[in-house]
Amino acid sequence: MKGVGPSEKIRAVVFHQGALGDFLMAASAIDELAGTSTWSRIDFWSKPEHVSLLTAKSYLGECHSPEGTLISCLLHDSLWQTAALPDFLLQADQVFIFGQTGSRVMAQRLSARLSAQVNWVQSFPAANDTPCHVSRFLRRQLNGLGWPIGGKPLTLSPPVSEKQAARDLLRELGIYSKPVFIHPGSGGRHKVWPLGNWHGLLDWIRRESSFQVLLSIGPADDYMDEFSGAIREAGVPIVSGLPLLRLCALLSMCRLYIGSDSGVSHLAAAAGIPAITVFGPTDPRVWAPQGRNAVAVRRKWKEADHFTWAPSEKPDFQDKEIADLVKSILQATHP
C-alpha cells in the first residue's frame, strides 16, 4: 500500500465538487476520520464556499478550487501523464476522490503519478441500486478501504464573528427571539413541496404559535418571486443571498427549520437545530439529513402542482402529521 497507514500522522487531500448536500455527507465521513486518526491537516480540493463551513475544524488546511484545467487534463487520454501536479497533491500522504463513476479514472491516474495512497469513494448510490442511506454507503466503502468510521453525523459550529453577524441581521429584521426558519426551495424544482402547502404552513404557524417566522429564498429560487413577494407583504421577513457560513450561523439561532429536500436542509441538521425535511420524489431512505434533531417525512404530489398557488386563496393547512411534529418541537423549545 502506498502512503502511510491509518495509525500514522497523515496529511490528506479531499476532492469533492458536488452539490452542498452531497458535500456535507462526505464531510461528515471525513470529519469522523479526522477525529479517530492522527491527521495533521486536510486540504480540500472543493468549492471554497462549501469548505468555509469547516472553518472551525482544527484539521482544516487549505482550500483549492476545482476550477481550472487540471481535472480536464487528468481525464484526457494522454495529457494526464504530463499535466503539472500542484504541491498540495505532491505533498499528500492520502488523497480521497469523492465522485461518481466518471471520477474513478481520475483517481486511477493520480494513483499512478503520486506517492500518496489514492482512495476513490463513490459519493452516492446509483439510482437503480437497493436503497441505502448515503452516510451508510460512504461508511461501507471507507471501512472496506481500511478506514474505521461508524457514521457519526457532522456537527458545525460557526465562528463567534459569524454568530454575532447573524444576531445583528435578526435584529435588523425585527426578530428578537429564536424564529422558525422556512426554506421551501431546492436546486431541483421537482423536489419542492407544492407552494400551496408552504403558504398554508406559514399561515398556520403564525396563527397557532407566538413565534416569528423567517422565510429563506435560495439563489436558484427565482421561480418563487411571486410567492416570496406575497409572503413579504403579509409581514414575514425574508433572507436571501447569504454566504453559507453566515447562513449556518443564522440557522444555529433558530428554534426550528422546515424545508424541502435541499442542501440547506442538510446544513440545518448539521447546525444542530430541530429540522423537518419534506421529501417527495427523492427517497429519504437515501437522502434524509442526518442529525440528532433531524426528521424526514415523505409526501406525494403531482408535478403540475409544484407552483400552483394563488395568493387570493385562503390558506388551508391540512397535514396533521407535520402539524403535530411542529407543535411538539415548538412546545419542547419554549420559551
Secondary structure, DSSP 8 states (H G I E B T S, - for coil): --S--TTS-EEEEEEE-S-HHHHHHHHHHHHHHHHHS-EEEEEEEE-HHHHHTTTT-TTEEEE--S-SSHHHHHTSTTGGGT----HHHHT-SEEEEEE-GGGHHHHHHHHHH-SSEEEEEESS--TTS----HHHHHHHHHHHTT-------------HHHHHHHHHHHHHTT--S--EEEE---SSGGGS--HHHHHHHHHHHHHH-S--EEEEE-TT-GGGHHHHHHHHHTT--EEES--HHHHHHHHTT-SEEEEESSHHHHHHHHHTS-EEEEESSS-HHHH---STTEEEEE----GGGTT---TTS------HHHHHHHHHHHHHH--
